[in-house]
Amino acid sequence: MTAPGATPVAGERATAEMLIALSRRYLREYLTKIRLAVSVLDDDIIWARPNESSNSIGNLLLHLSGNVRQWIVSGIGGQSDVRKRNMEFAARGGATAAGMLDGLDATLREVDDVLRGLLPSELLERRSIQGRDTTVMEAVYHVVEHFAGHTGQIIWIAKMSAPGAVKFYEDGDGTATPLFLAEGEFEMGTPKPEARG
């Protein structure tokens, strides 16, 4: 990619716009899958831990919200960093699944606002986030992969707790047809980058 401060060429700009668009789409998709997985569980399962060194779904929901806010809303978007990471893991109950999901949804709307306003030329700018020197692109990529990992953990816990109740794809005809997408949405393929003024 072009050095920071330089103008990207057309191909680099399209690639950067695609990275941003895909990041936005995957974060929305992961939240949709988390909502569907958590919807089949009682609140007591949300806070259950298999052992003291493991996290509950509740901890993971709080952690995801804190992580994306710190890395994107604060680290890239410039808002104040108010994260208390240790509290995400220390919690043992109190909040409901619906409340935490609504909070995560609100945070992801803020994240989406930051990503939607991100210019391709900003991806190689440097930031200090969580004590790490990183580029904006590395921060975005980290958030998406981190969110994906914890989404998988939440889905696994839900499937173990409610066998057969969590299903994202219809496999009847040999193809994996997504059941979690809204009408007109596509899971795979190239998202159309938004026009910039």
C-alpha positions, 0 to 999 in steps of 0.5 A: 500500500501507499505510504502514510500521507500519500495518495493511494492509486485506484487499485489500492483505494478499491482494496482499502474500501473493500477491507473497510466494507467487509469489516463492517459487514462481518461485525454486523454478521457476527452480532446477528449470529450471537443474538440468535445463539443467545436467544435460545438460552436462559440468563442462568446459562449466560453467566455459567462458567465451566470453571474459574479460569474460563469466561461465561457468555456474559463475560464475552459480551462485555469483553467484546463491547469493551474491545471494539469500543477501545480499539475502534471508537477510541483508538481510531475514532478519537473518543475517550477510552473509558474501558475497564478491561478487568471488570469485563472478566470479573463480572459474575452476573447482574446484567441480562443477555438482552441488556448486554446485547443491546449495549453491544449493538449500540457500541457496534453502531458507533464502530460502524460510524467510525468505519464508514467515515474512515478514508482509505488513506488513513489505514496506514496511519499509526495509533497507540491502542492498548499500549501497542503501536499499530496502524489503523488497518491492523487495528481494524483487522484485529477487531474483526478477527478477535470478534470472530473468535469470541463469536465462535466461543459463544456459539459453541457454548449455546450449541452445547447448552441447547443441542439442535436449537442453534442453526445458521444454515440449511444444508438440505440440498448440499449447499449451505444456505444462510438462515440468518440473513435479512432479505437481499443480504448476501453472506459471500461475495463482494460488498459494494463500497459506499460512494464517498463525497 
